[in-house]
Amino acid sequence: MRQAKVLASEQQQEIVAEQFPNLALPHPGYLSTKFSPWHPGVDLATGLGMPVRPIAEGVVEEVNIWLWGYGNHVIVSHSRGLKSLYGHMGRIYVKKGQIVSQNTILGEVGLTGYTSGPHTHLEIQKDGQNIDPLTILPPVPSYPSPETLRPAGGDQIKSDLVKTLKPDFN
């Protein structure tokens, strides 16, 4: 019975992949945690502040600011029953109800919620069921490269941090 369920699930994910041929990764990065029954998404590690984009055009369904779990996160509804969740964001630039394209910047990779480093927790649902994002997205490297570890706009982030940490004695 278990083998039949696995086979049915694989066939369903192949059908889903055929329905959405133009999905994109939310940002460059590498796979730090795989999909499993205990982790209903994948973690895409990258540099702090990296812009996060939606996997496909859609409408922002939720914008949540949380300290726990997913941290700051956005949920986007796409066509044909597909939804995507982007967790652990630092800054969020979109609002509920906003129409987004694959070029829209939803926000930035951050360290909010339960996280051990900068990454995006990406979940994808089809008709309310979690599916493994790796079965329908472009290939994701399983190791870091220099580009994926570099903070986006690193000079600006450092400058902002120095301004924040520098005491004002005036």
N, C-alpha and C positions, 0 to 999 in steps of 0.2 A: 504494500500500500504506500509506504514512504517513497519508494522509487517512482511510483506512478505520480505522486504529488510533485516530486522534483522535476520529472519530465514535463508535466503540465506547466509548471512554473517557468521552465526554460523556454517552452514553446510560446507561452504568453509574452515573455520578455522579448523574444524575437519579433513577434507581431508588433509590440509597442515600439521597438527600434525602427521597424519599417514605417510606422506611422509618423515618426519624428526624425527624419533623416538629417536635419540641419541644426541639431542642438550643439551648443558650444560649452566649453568649460567656463566657469565664472572668473577664472584668472589663471595665470601660469602657476605651477606648483607641482608638488609630488604627493603621492598617496601616503599618508601617515597612519590611517586606520581604515580597514575594510568594512564593508557592509556585513552584518550578521544578525541573527535573531535578537541579540542584546544591544546592537548598535545599528539602528535602522537607516543609516546613511553612510557617507564616506567623509573622511577628513582630508582636506587638501591643504597641506602645509605650504606656507610662503612667507614673504617678508611682511612685517608689521606695516600697515598703511596701504597695502596693495589694493587698488580699486577692485570692487566686486561687481560683476555684471550678471544679469539673468541668463539662464541657459537658452532661453527663447523669449520672443515677445509675449506680452501678457498684461495683466492688470494686478497691481499691488493689492493683495487681499488683506494683509495684516502687517502692521509695524509694531513691534513689541520691544520695550525697554525693560530688561530684567537683569538682576544680579546673579541669578542661579541658572542652572541647566544650560539652555541654549544661549544665555546672555542676550544681548541686543540682537534681534533677528527680524527678518523680513520673509513673508510668504507671498509668492507670486502665483496667480492662476493663469494657466496657459490654455490653449484650445484642446479639445478632445479629451477632457477629464484629467489633464496633467497639472500637477502642482509642484512647486519647488520651494524649499526652505533653506535659508542662508543664515547660519548661526555664528555666534561669537564675534559679531561685528563691533568695531570701535565706534565709528560714526555712521549714521544713516542719513542719506540724502533724499529719500523718496517719501511720499505720503500715501496713506490708504486711498485707493481708488485711482491712483495715477496709472496711466497707460505707459508701459515701458517697452523699449526695443532691446535687442541684444547689445546695443551700444550704450544704453543708459547705465550710468554708474549708480548702483543701489546704495553703496556706502563703501567703507574701508574695512579690511581685515583688522581685527582687534584681539583683545584678550578678555572679553567679558564672559560671564558664566563660568561653568566648569571647564577649564582648559589648561593645558600644560605648556602651551606655546602658541604663536600666531598661526591660525589656520581658519578655514571656512568649513563648518560642518554643513554638508549638503545632503538634504533628503529629497527624494522624488517620489511622488505618489501618482498612481494611475487609477482613477475611479475609486479613490479612498484607500487603496492598498499600496503599502511601501514596496518599491522595487529597487533593485541594486542599480545605482546610478552608472556603475561601470559597464553595465550591459547595453546602455543606450547612448552614452557620451563618447566623445573622441577618446583615444588612449591617454591614460594618465601615467607619467613616469613613476616608478616606484623608488626612486632615489633623488636626492636634491642636486640641482645644478646651481652654479653661481648666480644666475639670473633669478632663480626662484627664492633665493635666500636674502637677496638684497632688498631692503625696505624701499617701497615706492616713494620717490621724492625724498630720499634719505637726507639730503642737505637741508631741505625745508623742515623735516621732522626734527633734526638735531637743533636747528636754529630755534624752532618753537619750544623745544624742551629746555634749552638754555634760558630762553626768555621766561619760561614758567618757573624754573628752579632758581634763577638769579634773584637774590633778595633786593628789595627796593628800600634803600635807607633814607630816601627823601621824605 
